Structures are given as C-alpha cells and as structure tokens.
C-alpha cells in the first residue's frame, strides 16, 4: 500500500447548498448532475472500498477572496457564499 493524491480542478456547473454558511454540515442533495454531490459520492466510494483518507476538500473559487471550502471527510463548510 502506498500514498496517492487525486487533484482535479474543474470549471463549470453549479453545485448545491449555497445557502449554507460557515460551520454548516453539508449533505448530498442527491441530484445526479450536481458537481458538488458527484465529488462527495466519489470520496464516499473511496472509503467504501477501504481507502484510508487523509484529506478531502472541495474548494469553491480557490485562491480568490471569499473562497469557500467543504471538508469532504467531516462534511463541514468553512466560509460562506
């Protein structure tokens, strides 16, 4: 077993739960076309097959003022839209 890192930067689409702010728990909306939920499902699938996850995060507007980060392991959002 060894470490591996998956790094994907994407543009387009619009995710869900933009109304939830800093400290909120983010759950899946269940929409098959939601890029945020697709990312959450991928992380859950890695867990399901036995991967030990060190870090998982979804960063909205990375490197910009007002960026928002969803911790994909704890489900907690940092920042607000």
mmCIF file of the N, C-alpha and C atoms, coordinates in Angstrom:
data_MODEL
# 
_entry.id   MODEL 
# 
loop_
_atom_site.group_PDB 
_atom_site.id 
_atom_site.type_symbol 
_atom_site.label_atom_id 
_atom_site.label_alt_id 
_atom_site.label_comp_id 
_atom_site.label_asym_id 
_atom_site.label_entity_id 
_atom_site.label_seq_id 
_atom_site.pdbx_PDB_ins_code 
_atom_site.Cartn_x 
_atom_site.Cartn_y 
_atom_site.Cartn_z 
_atom_site.occupancy 
_atom_site.B_iso_or_equiv 
_atom_site.pdbx_formal_charge 
_atom_site.auth_seq_id 
_atom_site.auth_comp_id 
_atom_site.auth_asym_id 
_atom_site.auth_atom_id 
_atom_site.pdbx_PDB_model_num 
ATOM 1   N N  . UNK A 1 1  ? 0.844   -1.179 0.000   1.00 0.00 ? 1  UNK A N  1 
ATOM 2   C CA . UNK A 1 1  ? 0.000   0.000  0.000   1.00 0.00 ? 1  UNK A CA 1 
ATOM 3   C C  . UNK A 1 1  ? 0.886   1.238  0.000   1.00 0.00 ? 1  UNK A C  1 
ATOM 4   N N  . UNK A 1 2  ? 0.436   2.244  -0.713  1.00 0.00 ? 2  UNK A N  1 
ATOM 5   C CA . UNK A 1 2  ? 1.182   3.488  -0.756  1.00 0.00 ? 2  UNK A CA 1 
ATOM 6   C C  . UNK A 1 2  ? 0.243   4.665  -0.863  1.00 0.00 ? 2  UNK A C  1 
ATOM 7   N N  . UNK A 1 3  ? 0.809   5.822  -0.683  1.00 0.00 ? 3  UNK A N  1 
ATOM 8   C CA . UNK A 1 3  ? 0.016   7.046  -0.797  1.00 0.00 ? 3  UNK A CA 1 
ATOM 9   C C  . UNK A 1 3  ? -0.284  7.358  -2.248  1.00 0.00 ? 3  UNK A C  1 
ATOM 10  N N  . UNK A 1 4  ? -1.397  8.010  -2.479  1.00 0.00 ? 4  UNK A N  1 
ATOM 11  C CA . UNK A 1 4  ? -1.692  8.593  -3.782  1.00 0.00 ? 4  UNK A CA 1 
ATOM 12  C C  . UNK A 1 4  ? -2.524  9.838  -3.571  1.00 0.00 ? 4  UNK A C  1 
ATOM 13  N N  . UNK A 1 5  ? -2.411  10.773 -4.494  1.00 0.00 ? 5  UNK A N  1 
ATOM 14  C CA . UNK A 1 5  ? -3.127  12.043 -4.424  1.00 0.00 ? 5  UNK A CA 1 
ATOM 15  C C  . UNK A 1 5  ? -3.915  12.207 -5.705  1.00 0.00 ? 5  UNK A C  1 
ATOM 16  N N  . UNK A 1 6  ? -5.163  12.605 -5.575  1.00 0.00 ? 6  UNK A N  1 
ATOM 17  C CA . UNK A 1 6  ? -6.012  12.920 -6.723  1.00 0.00 ? 6  UNK A CA 1 
ATOM 18  C C  . UNK A 1 6  ? -6.256  14.420 -6.672  1.00 0.00 ? 6  UNK A C  1 
ATOM 19  N N  . UNK A 1 7  ? -5.881  15.132 -7.724  1.00 0.00 ? 7  UNK A N  1 
ATOM 20  C CA . UNK A 1 7  ? -6.026  16.589 -7.751  1.00 0.00 ? 7  UNK A CA 1 
ATOM 21  C C  . UNK A 1 7  ? -6.754  16.953 -9.035  1.00 0.00 ? 7  UNK A C  1 
ATOM 22  N N  . UNK A 1 8  ? -7.974  17.438 -8.891  1.00 0.00 ? 8  UNK A N  1 
ATOM 23  C CA . UNK A 1 8  ? -8.795  17.789 -10.049 1.00 0.00 ? 8  UNK A CA 1 
ATOM 24  C C  . UNK A 1 8  ? -9.226  19.239 -9.899  1.00 0.00 ? 8  UNK A C  1 
ATOM 25  N N  . UNK A 1 9  ? -9.012  20.035 -10.929 1.00 0.00 ? 9  UNK A N  1 
ATOM 26  C CA . UNK A 1 9  ? -9.515  21.407 -10.931 1.00 0.00 ? 9  UNK A CA 1 
ATOM 27  C C  . UNK A 1 9  ? -10.492 21.521 -12.087 1.00 0.00 ? 9  UNK A C  1 
ATOM 28  N N  . UNK A 1 10 ? -11.702 21.918 -11.791 1.00 0.00 ? 10 UNK A N  1 
ATOM 29  C CA . UNK A 1 10 ? -12.761 21.954 -12.802 1.00 0.00 ? 10 UNK A CA 1 
ATOM 30  C C  . UNK A 1 10 ? -13.400 23.334 -12.852 1.00 0.00 ? 10 UNK A C  1 
ATOM 31  N N  . UNK A 1 11 ? -14.015 23.630 -13.982 1.00 0.00 ? 11 UNK A N  1 
ATOM 32  C CA . UNK A 1 11 ? -14.746 24.882 -14.174 1.00 0.00 ? 11 UNK A CA 1 
ATOM 33  C C  . UNK A 1 11 ? -16.102 24.533 -14.755 1.00 0.00 ? 11 UNK A C  1 
ATOM 34  N N  . UNK A 1 12 ? -17.141 25.187 -14.261 1.00 0.00 ? 12 UNK A N  1 
ATOM 35  C CA . UNK A 1 12 ? -18.468 24.973 -14.819 1.00 0.00 ? 12 UNK A CA 1 
ATOM 36  C C  . UNK A 1 12 ? -19.380 24.259 -13.857 1.00 0.00 ? 12 UNK A C  1 
ATOM 37  N N  . UNK A 1 13 ? -20.608 24.232 -14.218 1.00 0.00 ? 13 UNK A N  1 
ATOM 38  C CA . UNK A 1 13 ? -21.602 23.598 -13.365 1.00 0.00 ? 13 UNK A CA 1 
ATOM 39  C C  . UNK A 1 13 ? -21.885 24.457 -12.153 1.00 0.00 ? 13 UNK A C  1 
ATOM 40  N N  . UNK A 1 14 ? -22.884 24.102 -11.420 1.00 0.00 ? 14 UNK A N  1 
ATOM 41  C CA . UNK A 1 14 ? -23.229 24.821 -10.195 1.00 0.00 ? 14 UNK A CA 1 
ATOM 42  C C  . UNK A 1 14 ? -23.704 23.787 -9.195  1.00 0.00 ? 14 UNK A C  1 
ATOM 43  N N  . UNK A 1 15 ? -23.041 23.775 -8.061  1.00 0.00 ? 15 UNK A N  1 
ATOM 44  C CA . UNK A 1 15 ? -23.383 22.804 -7.032  1.00 0.00 ? 15 UNK A CA 1 
ATOM 45  C C  . UNK A 1 15 ? -24.567 23.231 -6.207  1.00 0.00 ? 15 UNK A C  1 
ATOM 46  N N  . UNK A 1 16 ? -24.779 22.520 -5.130  1.00 0.00 ? 16 UNK A N  1 
ATOM 47  C CA . UNK A 1 16 ? -25.951 22.727 -4.285  1.00 0.00 ? 16 UNK A CA 1 
ATOM 48  C C  . UNK A 1 16 ? -25.579 23.362 -2.957  1.00 0.00 ? 16 UNK A C  1 
ATOM 49  N N  . UNK A 1 17 ? -26.575 23.692 -2.199  1.00 0.00 ? 17 UNK A N  1 
ATOM 50  C CA . UNK A 1 17 ? -26.486 24.126 -0.812  1.00 0.00 ? 17 UNK A CA 1 
ATOM 51  C C  . UNK A 1 17 ? -25.644 25.380 -0.620  1.00 0.00 ? 17 UNK A C  1 
ATOM 52  N N  . UNK A 1 18 ? -25.761 26.301 -1.561  1.00 0.00 ? 18 UNK A N  1 
ATOM 53  C CA . UNK A 1 18 ? -25.032 27.563 -1.459  1.00 0.00 ? 18 UNK A CA 1 
ATOM 54  C C  . UNK A 1 18 ? -25.558 28.431 -0.314  1.00 0.00 ? 18 UNK A C  1 
ATOM 55  N N  . UNK A 1 19 ? -26.767 28.119 0.145   1.00 0.00 ? 19 UNK A N  1 
ATOM 56  C CA . UNK A 1 19 ? -27.358 28.904 1.236   1.00 0.00 ? 19 UNK A CA 1 
ATOM 57  C C  . UNK A 1 19 ? -26.736 28.568 2.590   1.00 0.00 ? 19 UNK A C  1 
ATOM 58  N N  . UNK A 1 20 ? -26.037 27.439 2.687   1.00 0.00 ? 20 UNK A N  1 
ATOM 59  C CA . UNK A 1 20 ? -25.437 27.036 3.963   1.00 0.00 ? 20 UNK A CA 1 
ATOM 60  C C  . UNK A 1 20 ? -24.110 27.765 4.152   1.00 0.00 ? 20 UNK A C  1 
ATOM 61  N N  . UNK A 1 21 ? -23.902 28.258 5.366   1.00 0.00 ? 21 UNK A N  1 
ATOM 62  C CA . UNK A 1 21 ? -22.727 29.074 5.637   1.00 0.00 ? 21 UNK A CA 1 
ATOM 63  C C  . UNK A 1 21 ? -21.676 28.384 6.471   1.00 0.00 ? 21 UNK A C  1 
ATOM 64  N N  . UNK A 1 22 ? -20.774 29.187 6.968   1.00 0.00 ? 22 UNK A N  1 
ATOM 65  C CA . UNK A 1 22 ? -19.630 28.746 7.748   1.00 0.00 ? 22 UNK A CA 1 
ATOM 66  C C  . UNK A 1 22 ? -20.068 27.866 8.921   1.00 0.00 ? 22 UNK A C  1 
ATOM 67  N N  . UNK A 1 23 ? -19.454 26.689 9.034   1.00 0.00 ? 23 UNK A N  1 
ATOM 68  C CA . UNK A 1 23 ? -19.744 25.766 10.129  1.00 0.00 ? 23 UNK A CA 1 
ATOM 69  C C  . UNK A 1 23 ? -20.906 24.829 9.880   1.00 0.00 ? 23 UNK A C  1 
ATOM 70  N N  . UNK A 1 24 ? -21.612 25.016 8.771   1.00 0.00 ? 24 UNK A N  1 
ATOM 71  C CA . UNK A 1 24 ? -22.772 24.160 8.469   1.00 0.00 ? 24 UNK A CA 1 
ATOM 72  C C  . UNK A 1 24 ? -22.320 22.787 7.988   1.00 0.00 ? 24 UNK A C  1 
ATOM 73  N N  . UNK A 1 25 ? -23.143 21.786 8.270   1.00 0.00 ? 25 UNK A N  1 
ATOM 74  C CA . UNK A 1 25 ? -22.912 20.434 7.751   1.00 0.00 ? 25 UNK A CA 1 
ATOM 75  C C  . UNK A 1 25 ? -23.523 20.368 6.359   1.00 0.00 ? 25 UNK A C  1 
ATOM 76  N N  . UNK A 1 26 ? -22.736 19.890 5.415   1.00 0.00 ? 26 UNK A N  1 
ATOM 77  C CA . UNK A 1 26 ? -23.166 19.795 4.026   1.00 0.00 ? 26 UNK A CA 1 
ATOM 78  C C  . UNK A 1 26 ? -23.481 18.341 3.714   1.00 0.00 ? 26 UNK A C  1 
ATOM 79  N N  . UNK A 1 27 ? -24.692 18.079 3.285   1.00 0.00 ? 27 UNK A N  1 
ATOM 80  C CA . UNK A 1 27 ? -25.150 16.736 2.918   1.00 0.00 ? 27 UNK A CA 1 
ATOM 81  C C  . UNK A 1 27 ? -25.361 16.694 1.406   1.00 0.00 ? 27 UNK A C  1 
ATOM 82  N N  . UNK A 1 28 ? -25.532 15.532 0.865   1.00 0.00 ? 28 UNK A N  1 
ATOM 83  C CA . UNK A 1 28 ? -25.792 15.390 -0.564  1.00 0.00 ? 28 UNK A CA 1 
ATOM 84  C C  . UNK A 1 28 ? -27.222 15.802 -0.896  1.00 0.00 ? 28 UNK A C  1 
ATOM 85  N N  . UNK A 1 29 ? -27.389 16.521 -2.011  1.00 0.00 ? 29 UNK A N  1 
ATOM 86  C CA . UNK A 1 29 ? -28.739 16.863 -2.461  1.00 0.00 ? 29 UNK A CA 1 
ATOM 87  C C  . UNK A 1 29 ? -29.347 15.705 -3.258  1.00 0.00 ? 29 UNK A C  1 
ATOM 88  N N  . UNK A 1 30 ? -28.503 14.779 -3.710  1.00 0.00 ? 30 UNK A N  1 
ATOM 89  C CA . UNK A 1 30 ? -28.983 13.606 -4.422  1.00 0.00 ? 30 UNK A CA 1 
ATOM 90  C C  . UNK A 1 30 ? -29.131 13.776 -5.924  1.00 0.00 ? 30 UNK A C  1 
ATOM 91  N N  . UNK A 1 31 ? -28.910 14.978 -6.424  1.00 0.00 ? 31 UNK A N  1 
ATOM 92  C CA . UNK A 1 31 ? -29.044 15.204 -7.862  1.00 0.00 ? 31 UNK A CA 1 
ATOM 93  C C  . UNK A 1 31 ? -27.867 14.574 -8.612  1.00 0.00 ? 31 UNK A C  1 
ATOM 94  N N  . UNK A 1 32 ? -28.141 13.739 -9.624  1.00 0.00 ? 32 UNK A N  1 
ATOM 95  C CA . UNK A 1 32 ? -27.049 13.107 -10.353 1.00 0.00 ? 32 UNK A CA 1 
ATOM 96  C C  . UNK A 1 32 ? -26.201 14.096 -11.137 1.00 0.00 ? 32 UNK A C  1 
ATOM 97  N N  . UNK A 1 33 ? -26.724 15.294 -11.418 1.00 0.00 ? 33 UNK A N  1 
ATOM 98  C CA . UNK A 1 33 ? -25.976 16.284 -12.187 1.00 0.00 ? 33 UNK A CA 1 
ATOM 99  C C  . UNK A 1 33 ? -25.278 17.341 -11.352 1.00 0.00 ? 33 UNK A C  1 
ATOM 100 N N  . UNK A 1 34 ? -25.280 17.193 -10.039 1.00 0.00 ? 34 UNK A N  1 
ATOM 101 C CA . UNK A 1 34 ? -24.661 18.185 -9.152  1.00 0.00 ? 34 UNK A CA 1 
ATOM 102 C C  . UNK A 1 34 ? -23.161 17.884 -9.010  1.00 0.00 ? 34 UNK A C  1 
ATOM 103 N N  . UNK A 1 35 ? -22.277 18.793 -9.450  1.00 0.00 ? 35 UNK A N  1 
ATOM 104 C CA . UNK A 1 35 ? -20.850 18.517 -9.346  1.00 0.00 ? 35 UNK A CA 1 
ATOM 105 C C  . UNK A 1 35 ? -20.365 18.377 -7.901  1.00 0.00 ? 35 UNK A C  1 
ATOM 106 N N  . UNK A 1 36 ? -20.961 19.127 -6.970  1.00 0.00 ? 36 UNK A N  1 
ATOM 107 C CA . UNK A 1 36 ? -20.574 19.009 -5.561  1.00 0.00 ? 36 UNK A CA 1 
ATOM 108 C C  . UNK A 1 36 ? -20.894 17.605 -5.045  1.00 0.00 ? 36 UNK A C  1 
ATOM 109 N N  . UNK A 1 37 ? -22.098 17.128 -5.335  1.00 0.00 ? 37 UNK A N  1 
ATOM 110 C CA . UNK A 1 37 ? -22.515 15.805 -4.850  1.00 0.00 ? 37 UNK A CA 1 
ATOM 111 C C  . UNK A 1 37 ? -21.762 14.681 -5.556  1.00 0.00 ? 37 UNK A C  1 
ATOM 112 N N  . UNK A 1 38 ? -21.428 14.869 -6.809  1.00 0.00 ? 38 UNK A N  1 
ATOM 113 C CA . UNK A 1 38 ? -20.616 13.884 -7.530  1.00 0.00 ? 38 UNK A CA 1 
ATOM 114 C C  . UNK A 1 38 ? -19.273 13.723 -6.827  1.00 0.00 ? 38 UNK A C  1 
ATOM 115 N N  . UNK A 1 39 ? -18.692 14.835 -6.401  1.00 0.00 ? 39 UNK A N  1 
ATOM 116 C CA . UNK A 1 39 ? -17.421 14.805 -5.678  1.00 0.00 ? 39 UNK A CA 1 
ATOM 117 C C  . UNK A 1 39 ? -17.577 14.096 -4.339  1.00 0.00 ? 39 UNK A C  1 
ATOM 118 N N  . UNK A 1 40 ? -18.651 14.392 -3.627  1.00 0.00 ? 40 UNK A N  1 
ATOM 119 C CA . UNK A 1 40 ? -18.901 13.732 -2.335  1.00 0.00 ? 40 UNK A CA 1 
ATOM 120 C C  . UNK A 1 40 ? -19.086 12.221 -2.510  1.00 0.00 ? 40 UNK A C  1 
ATOM 121 N N  . UNK A 1 41 ? -19.804 11.830 -3.560  1.00 0.00 ? 41 UNK A N  1 
ATOM 122 C CA . UNK A 1 41 ? -20.012 10.393 -3.825  1.00 0.00 ? 41 UNK A CA 1 
ATOM 123 C C  . UNK A 1 41 ? -18.690 9.699  -4.132  1.00 0.00 ? 41 UNK A C  1 
ATOM 124 N N  . UNK A 1 42 ? -17.815 10.365 -4.870  1.00 0.00 ? 42 UNK A N  1 
ATOM 125 C CA . UNK A 1 42 ? -16.506 9.792  -5.193  1.00 0.00 ? 42 UNK A CA 1 
ATOM 126 C C  . UNK A 1 42 ? -15.701 9.527  -3.916  1.00 0.00 ? 42 UNK A C  1 
ATOM 127 N N  . UNK A 1 43 ? -15.687 10.502 -3.006  1.00 0.00 ? 43 UNK A N  1 
ATOM 128 C CA . UNK A 1 43 ? -14.965 10.340 -1.747  1.00 0.00 ? 43 UNK A CA 1 
ATOM 129 C C  . UNK A 1 43 ? -15.572 9.191  -0.939  1.00 0.00 ? 43 UNK A C  1 
ATOM 130 N N  . UNK A 1 44 ? -16.880 9.125  -0.875  1.00 0.00 ? 44 UNK A N  1 
ATOM 131 C CA . UNK A 1 44 ? -17.534 8.030  -0.156  1.00 0.00 ? 44 UNK A CA 1 
ATOM 132 C C  . UNK A 1 44 ? -17.221 6.670  -0.790  1.00 0.00 ? 44 UNK A C  1 
ATOM 133 N N  . UNK A 1 45 ? -17.130 6.619  -2.090  1.00 0.00 ? 45 UNK A N  1 
ATOM 134 C CA . UNK A 1 45 ? -16.778 5.368  -2.780  1.00 0.00 ? 45 UNK A CA 1 
ATOM 135 C C  . UNK A 1 45 ? -15.357 4.933  -2.421  1.00 0.00 ? 45 UNK A C  1 
ATOM 136 N N  . UNK A 1 46 ? -14.429 5.884  -2.336  1.00 0.00 ? 46 UNK A N  1 
ATOM 137 C CA . UNK A 1 46 ? -13.064 5.543  -1.905  1.00 0.00 ? 46 UNK A CA 1 
ATOM 138 C C  . UNK A 1 46 ? -13.083 4.940  -0.497  1.00 0.00 ? 46 UNK A C  1 
ATOM 139 N N  . UNK A 1 47 ? -13.863 5.546  0.389   1.00 0.00 ? 47 UNK A N  1 
ATOM 140 C CA . UNK A 1 47 ? -13.995 4.994  1.748   1.00 0.00 ? 47 UNK A CA 1 
ATOM 141 C C  . UNK A 1 47 ? -14.577 3.588  1.704   1.00 0.00 ? 47 UNK A C  1 
ATOM 142 N N  . UNK A 1 48 ? -15.611 3.405  0.875   1.00 0.00 ? 48 UNK A N  1 
ATOM 143 C CA . UNK A 1 48 ? -16.304 2.121  0.795   1.00 0.00 ? 48 UNK A CA 1 
ATOM 144 C C  . UNK A 1 48 ? -15.375 0.985  0.376   1.00 0.00 ? 48 UNK A C  1 
ATOM 145 N N  . UNK A 1 49 ? -14.431 1.279  -0.513  1.00 0.00 ? 49 UNK A N  1 
ATOM 146 C CA . UNK A 1 49 ? -13.526 0.228  -0.988  1.00 0.00 ? 49 UNK A CA 1 
ATOM 147 C C  . UNK A 1 49 ? -12.297 0.063  -0.103  1.00 0.00 ? 49 UNK A C  1 
ATOM 148 N N  . UNK A 1 50 ? -12.276 0.794  1.040   1.00 0.00 ? 50 UNK A N  1 
ATOM 149 C CA . UNK A 1 50 ? -11.230 0.568  2.025   1.00 0.00 ? 50 UNK A CA 1 
ATOM 150 C C  . UNK A 1 50 ? -10.065 1.532  2.011   1.00 0.00 ? 50 UNK A C  1 
ATOM 151 N N  . UNK A 1 51 ? -10.146 2.608  1.263   1.00 0.00 ? 51 UNK A N  1 
ATOM 152 C CA . UNK A 1 51 ? -9.066  3.596  1.284   1.00 0.00 ? 51 UNK A CA 1 
ATOM 153 C C  . UNK A 1 51 ? -9.126  4.382  2.592   1.00 0.00 ? 51 UNK A C  1 
ATOM 154 N N  . UNK A 1 52 ? -7.969  4.603  3.184   1.00 0.00 ? 52 UNK A N  1 
ATOM 155 C CA . UNK A 1 52 ? -7.859  5.469  4.353   1.00 0.00 ? 52 UNK A CA 1 
ATOM 156 C C  . UNK A 1 52 ? -7.632  6.881  3.835   1.00 0.00 ? 52 UNK A C  1 
ATOM 157 N N  . UNK A 1 53 ? -8.574  7.761  4.088   1.00 0.00 ? 53 UNK A N  1 
ATOM 158 C CA . UNK A 1 53 ? -8.489  9.109  3.548   1.00 0.00 ? 53 UNK A CA 1 
ATOM 159 C C  . UNK A 1 53 ? -7.834  10.048 4.552   1.00 0.00 ? 53 UNK A C  1 
ATOM 160 N N  . UNK A 1 54 ? -6.840  10.769 4.083   1.00 0.00 ? 54 UNK A N  1 
ATOM 161 C CA . UNK A 1 54 ? -6.106  11.711 4.913   1.00 0.00 ? 54 UNK A CA 1 
ATOM 162 C C  . UNK A 1 54 ? -6.751  13.085 4.843   1.00 0.00 ? 54 UNK A C  1 
ATOM 163 N N  . UNK A 1 55 ? -7.134  13.481 3.635   1.00 0.00 ? 55 UNK A N  1 
ATOM 164 C CA . UNK A 1 55 ? -7.723  14.803 3.431   1.00 0.00 ? 55 UNK A CA 1 
ATOM 165 C C  . UNK A 1 55 ? -8.621  14.748 2.210   1.00 0.00 ? 55 UNK A C  1 
ATOM 166 N N  . UNK A 1 56 ? -9.704  15.437 2.272   1.00 0.00 ? 56 UNK A N  1 
ATOM 167 C CA . UNK A 1 56 ? -10.605 15.590 1.134   1.00 0.00 ? 56 UNK A CA 1 
ATOM 168 C C  . UNK A 1 56 ? -11.280 16.933 1.247   1.00 0.00 ? 56 UNK A C  1 
ATOM 169 N N  . UNK A 1 57 ? -11.174 17.742 0.230   1.00 0.00 ? 57 UNK A N  1 
ATOM 170 C CA . UNK A 1 57 ? -11.799 19.062 0.306   1.00 0.00 ? 57 UNK A CA 1 
ATOM 171 C C  . UNK A 1 57 ? -12.251 19.509 -1.065  1.00 0.00 ? 57 UNK A C  1 
ATOM 172 N N  . UNK A 1 58 ? -13.322 20.250 -1.051  1.00 0.00 ? 58 UNK A N  1 
ATOM 173 C CA . UNK A 1 58 ? -13.881 20.859 -2.252  1.00 0.00 ? 58 UNK A CA 1 
ATOM 174 C C  . UNK A 1 58 ? -13.782 22.358 -2.024  1.00 0.00 ? 58 UNK A C  1 
ATOM 175 N N  . UNK A 1 59 ? -12.957 23.025 -2.836  1.00 0.00 ? 59 UNK A N  1 
ATOM 176 C CA . UNK A 1 59 ? -12.724 24.459 -2.666  1.00 0.00 ? 59 UNK A CA 1 
ATOM 177 C C  . UNK A 1 59 ? -13.426 25.207 -3.787  1.00 0.00 ? 59 UNK A C  1 
ATOM 178 N N  . UNK A 1 60 ? -14.352 26.059 -3.415  1.00 0.00 ? 60 UNK A N  1 
ATOM 179 C CA . UNK A 1 60 ? -15.079 26.884 -4.362  1.00 0.00 ? 60 UNK A CA 1 
ATOM 180 C C  . UNK A 1 60 ? -14.315 28.198 -4.519  1.00 0.00 ? 60 UNK A C  1 
ATOM 181 N N  . UNK A 1 61 ? -14.001 28.569 -5.721  1.00 0.00 ? 61 UNK A N  1 
ATOM 182 C CA . UNK A 1 61 ? -13.229 29.781 -6.045  1.00 0.00 ? 61 UNK A CA 1 
ATOM 183 C C  . UNK A 1 61 ? -11.875 29.789 -5.341  1.00 0.00 ? 61 UNK A C  1 
ATOM 184 N N  . UNK A 1 62 ? -11.040 28.759 -5.591  1.00 0.00 ? 62 UNK A N  1 
ATOM 185 C CA . UNK A 1 62 ? -9.736  28.670 -4.922  1.00 0.00 ? 62 UNK A CA 1 
ATOM 186 C C  . UNK A 1 62 ? -8.843  29.869 -5.253  1.00 0.00 ? 62 UNK A C  1 
ATOM 187 N N  . UNK A 1 63 ? -8.130  30.318 -4.233  1.00 0.00 ? 63 UNK A N  1 
ATOM 188 C CA . UNK A 1 63 ? -7.183  31.407 -4.408  1.00 0.00 ? 63 UNK A CA 1 
ATOM 189 C C  . UNK A 1 63 ? -7.805  32.780 -4.532  1.00 0.00 ? 63 UNK A C  1 
ATOM 190 N N  . UNK A 1 64 ? -9.107  32.863 -4.417  1.00 0.00 ? 64 UNK A N  1 
ATOM 191 C CA . UNK A 1 64 ? -9.787  34.149 -4.538  1.00 0.00 ? 64 UNK A CA 1 
ATOM 192 C C  . UNK A 1 64 ? -10.323 34.578 -3.177  1.00 0.00 ? 64 UNK A C  1 
ATOM 193 N N  . UNK A 1 65 ? -10.478 35.874 -3.016  1.00 0.00 ? 65 UNK A N  1 
ATOM 194 C CA . UNK A 1 65 ? -11.089 36.378 -1.796  1.00 0.00 ? 65 UNK A CA 1 
ATOM 195 C C  . UNK A 1 65 ? -12.520 35.834 -1.729  1.00 0.00 ? 65 UNK A C  1 
ATOM 196 N N  . UNK A 1 66 ? -12.909 35.344 -0.585  1.00 0.00 ? 66 UNK A N  1 
ATOM 197 C CA . UNK A 1 66 ? -14.247 34.792 -0.424  1.00 0.00 ? 66 UNK A CA 1 
ATOM 198 C C  . UNK A 1 66 ? -14.368 33.339 -0.817  1.00 0.00 ? 66 UNK A C  1 
ATOM 199 N N  . UNK A 1 67 ? -13.225 32.629 -0.957  1.00 0.00 ? 67 UNK A N  1 
ATOM 200 C CA . UNK A 1 67 ? -13.316 31.207 -1.292  1.00 0.00 ? 67 UNK A CA 1 
ATOM 201 C C  . UNK A 1 67 ? -14.012 30.464 -0.148  1.00 0.00 ? 67 UNK A C  1 
ATOM 202 N N  . UNK A 1 68 ? -14.664 29.374 -0.500  1.00 0.00 ? 68 UNK A N  1 
ATOM 203 C CA . UNK A 1 68 ? -15.419 28.555 0.452   1.00 0.00 ? 68 UNK A CA 1 
ATOM 204 C C  . UNK A 1 68 ? -14.878 27.139 0.337   1.00 0.00 ? 68 UNK A C  1 
ATOM 205 N N  . UNK A 1 69 ? -14.667 26.478 1.470   1.00 0.00 ? 69 UNK A N  1 
ATOM 206 C CA . UNK A 1 69 ? -14.115 25.128 1.461   1.00 0.00 ? 69 UNK A CA 1 
ATOM 207 C C  . UNK A 1 69 ? -15.041 24.165 2.186   1.00 0.00 ? 69 UNK A C  1 
ATOM 208 N N  . UNK A 1 70 ? -15.360 23.072 1.508   1.00 0.00 ? 70 UNK A N  1 
ATOM 209 C CA . UNK A 1 70 ? -16.127 21.993 2.122   1.00 0.00 ? 70 UNK A CA 1 
ATOM 210 C C  . UNK A 1 70 ? -15.164 20.854 2.448   1.00 0.00 ? 70 UNK A C  1 
ATOM 211 N N  . UNK A 1 71 ? -15.109 20.475 3.719   1.00 0.00 ? 71 UNK A N  1 
ATOM 212 C CA . UNK A 1 71 ? -14.303 19.333 4.134   1.00 0.00 ? 71 UNK A CA 1 
ATOM 213 C C  . UNK A 1 71 ? -15.101 18.081 3.780   1.00 0.00 ? 71 UNK A C  1 
ATOM 214 N N  . UNK A 1 72 ? -14.602 17.298 2.860   1.00 0.00 ? 72 UNK A N  1 
ATOM 215 C CA . UNK A 1 72 ? -15.332 16.128 2.374   1.00 0.00 ? 72 UNK A CA 1 
ATOM 216 C C  . UNK A 1 72 ? -15.280 14.948 3.332   1.00 0.00 ? 72 UNK A C  1 
ATOM 217 N N  . UNK A 1 73 ? -14.447 15.025 4.361   1.00 0.00 ? 73 UNK A N  1 
ATOM 218 C CA . UNK A 1 73 ? -14.393 13.952 5.349   1.00 0.00 ? 73 UNK A CA 1 
ATOM 219 C C  . UNK A 1 73 ? -15.333 14.225 6.513   1.00 0.00 ? 73 UNK A C  1 
ATOM 220 N N  . UNK A 1 74 ? -15.379 15.475 6.961   1.00 0.00 ? 74 UNK A N  1 
ATOM 221 C CA . UNK A 1 74 ? -16.255 15.805 8.090   1.00 0.00 ? 74 UNK A CA 1 
ATOM 222 C C  . UNK A 1 74 ? -17.611 16.341 7.649   1.00 0.00 ? 74 UNK A C  1 
ATOM 223 N N  . UNK A 1 75 ? -17.694 16.858 6.412   1.00 0.00 ? 75 UNK A N  1 
ATOM 224 C CA . UNK A 1 75 ? -18.923 17.436 5.914   1.00 0.00 ? 75 UNK A CA 1 
ATOM 225 C C  . UNK A 1 75 ? -19.165 18.858 6.367   1.00 0.00 ? 75 UNK A C  1 
ATOM 226 N N  . UNK A 1 76 ? -18.148 19.507 6.935   1.00 0.00 ? 76 UNK A N  1 
ATOM 227 C CA . UNK A 1 76 ? -18.302 20.859 7.468   1.00 0.00 ? 76 UNK A CA 1 
ATOM 228 C C  . UNK A 1 76 ? -17.766 21.893 6.482   1.00 0.00 ? 76 UNK A C  1 
ATOM 229 N N  . UNK A 1 77 ? -18.515 22.968 6.307   1.00 0.00 ? 77 UNK A N  1 
ATOM 230 C CA . UNK A 1 77 ? -18.141 24.063 5.409   1.00 0.00 ? 77 UNK A CA 1 
ATOM 231 C C  . UNK A 1 77 ? -17.395 25.149 6.183   1.00 0.00 ? 77 UNK A C  1 
ATOM 232 N N  . UNK A 1 78 ? -16.363 25.688 5.549   1.00 0.00 ? 78 UNK A N  1 
ATOM 233 C CA . UNK A 1 78 ? -15.632 26.850 6.060   1.00 0.00 ? 78 UNK A CA 1 
ATOM 234 C C  . UNK A 1 78 ? -15.836 27.982 5.080   1.00 0.00 ? 78 UNK A C  1 
ATOM 235 N N  . UNK A 1 79 ? -16.401 29.084 5.552   1.00 0.00 ? 79 UNK A N  1 
ATOM 236 C CA . UNK A 1 79 ? -16.694 30.228 4.693   1.00 0.00 ? 79 UNK A CA 1 
ATOM 237 C C  . UNK A 1 79 ? -18.157 30.229 4.290   1.00 0.00 ? 79 UNK A C  1 
ATOM 238 N N  . UNK A 1 80 ? -18.544 31.315 3.649   1.00 0.00 ? 80 UNK A N  1 
ATOM 239 C CA . UNK A 1 80 ? -19.936 31.475 3.203   1.00 0.00 ? 80 UNK A CA 1 
ATOM 240 C C  . UNK A 1 80 ? -19.974 32.080 1.809   1.00 0.00 ? 80 UNK A C  1 
ATOM 241 N N  . UNK A 1 81 ? -20.983 31.705 1.056   1.00 0.00 ? 81 UNK A N  1 
ATOM 242 C CA . UNK A 1 81 ? -21.157 32.278 -0.279  1.00 0.00 ? 81 UNK A CA 1 
ATOM 243 C C  . UNK A 1 81 ? -21.766 33.632 -0.187  1.00 0.00 ? 81 UNK A C  1 
# 
